[in-house]
């Protein structure tokens, strides 16, 4: 699951974490044993909301952006190597997922969906918070 907030609002409508979790719940209705979510978001306030979902295991263990710090400053705070590796690892984890919830209006999420399709996961579900972006 990838939740994008903050500066993304200049590109598209942003969707709250709760809307992403509604998509996860829809998947769980068909796959009741699903409990684990690999979770990607830059904002600490979004990560804090995961505590409201104790029935899910949400994996979130990297330093997050706090407040109104710019994305450039946030990435610089990690250092060059880490700020390069984080997005790559996040991308690879997302591509390997069995299900994905995100916003197909996001270039990153659109690319993830395309790569999942080419890796034999074309039948694996991708749920988008963008109502106009279902394929």
C-alpha positions in Angstrom: 0.0 0.0 0.0 1.3 3.4 -0.9 -0.3 6.5 0.6 0.9 9.8 -0.9 0.0 13.1 0.7 1.6 16.5 1.1 3.2 17.9 -2.1 1.3 15.4 -4.2 -1.8 17.7 -3.9 -0.4 19.9 -6.6 -0.6 17.0 -9.1 -3.9 15.3 -8.2 -6.5 14.9 -5.5 -4.9 13.2 -2.5 -6.7 10.4 -0.6 -6.7 9.9 3.1 -5.1 6.8 4.7 -8.6 5.6 5.7 -9.7 5.4 2.1 -6.7 3.2 1.4 -7.7 1.0 4.3 -11.2 0.6 2.9 -9.6 -0.9 -0.2 -7.6 -3.3 2.0 -10.8 -4.3 3.8 -12.4 -5.1 0.4 -9.6 -7.4 -0.4 -9.9 -9.0 3.1 -13.6 -9.7 2.4 -12.5 -12.2 -0.3 -9.2 -13.3 1.3 -10.0 -13.5 5.1 -6.6 -14.8 6.1 -4.9 -11.6 4.8 -3.4 -9.7 7.7 -0.1 -8.2 6.5 0.3 -4.9 4.7 3.7 -3.6 3.6 3.0 0.1 3.9 4.7 3.1 2.1 4.1 6.7 3.1 6.4 9.7 3.6 4.4 11.4 6.3 4.7 10.4 10.0 1.1 11.6 10.7 -0.1 8.9 8.2 2.0 6.2 9.9 0.6 7.2 13.3 -2.9 6.4 12.0 -1.9 2.8 11.5 -2.3 2.3 15.2 -6.1 2.6 14.7 -6.1 -0.7 12.8 -4.9 -3.3 15.3 -6.3 -6.2 13.3 -3.7 -5.6 10.6 0.0 -6.0 10.6 1.3 -2.8 9.0 5.1 -2.8 8.3 6.4 0.7 8.7 10.0 1.0 9.9 11.8 3.8 8.2 12.3 7.5 9.2 9.4 9.6 8.1 8.8 13.2 7.0 7.4 15.3 9.9 5.6 18.6 9.5 5.9 20.8 6.5 9.5 20.0 5.6 10.1 19.9 1.8 10.6 16.6 0.1 14.1 17.7 -1.0 15.0 18.4 2.7 13.4 15.1 3.8 15.4 13.1 1.3 18.6 15.0 2.1 18.2 14.2 5.8 18.7 10.5 4.9 21.9 11.0 3.0 22.5 10.3 -0.7 22.8 6.5 -0.5 19.8 5.9 1.7 17.6 8.4 -0.1 18.4 6.5 -3.3 17.9 3.0 -1.8 14.6 3.6 0.0 12.5 4.3 -3.1 14.2 1.4 -4.9 13.5 -1.1 -2.1 10.0 0.2 -1.7 9.4 -0.2 -5.4 10.7 -3.8 -5.5 8.6 -4.7 -2.5 5.5 -3.3 -4.1 6.1 -5.0 -7.4 6.3 -8.4 -5.6 3.1 -7.9 -3.6 0.1 -10.1 -4.0 -2.3 -7.2 -3.7 -1.8 -3.5 -4.0 -3.8 -0.4 -2.9 -2.7 3.0 -4.1 -3.6 5.8 -6.5 -3.2 5.1 -10.2 -3.0 8.8 -10.7 0.4 8.6 -9.1 3.2 8.0 -11.6 4.9 5.8 -9.0 1.8 3.7 -8.5 1.1 3.5 -12.2 4.7 2.2 -12.7 4.2 -0.3 -9.9 1.1 -1.7 -11.5 2.8 -2.0 -14.9 5.8 -3.8 -13.4 3.5 -6.2 -11.4 1.7 -7.0 -14.7 5.0 -7.9 -16.4 6.2 -10.0 -13.5 3.2 -12.5 -13.9 1.0 -10.7 -11.3 -1.5 -9.5 -13.9 -4.3 -11.3 -12.1 -3.2 -10.0 -8.7 -5.5 -7.2 -7.6 -4.6 -3.5 -7.8 -7.2 -1.3 -6.1 -7.0 2.4 -6.8 -8.4 5.2 -4.7 -8.8 7.1 -7.9 -12.4 6.2 -8.9 -11.7 7.2 -12.5 -8.5 5.1 -12.8 -9.8 1.5 -12.8 -8.6 -0.6 -15.7 
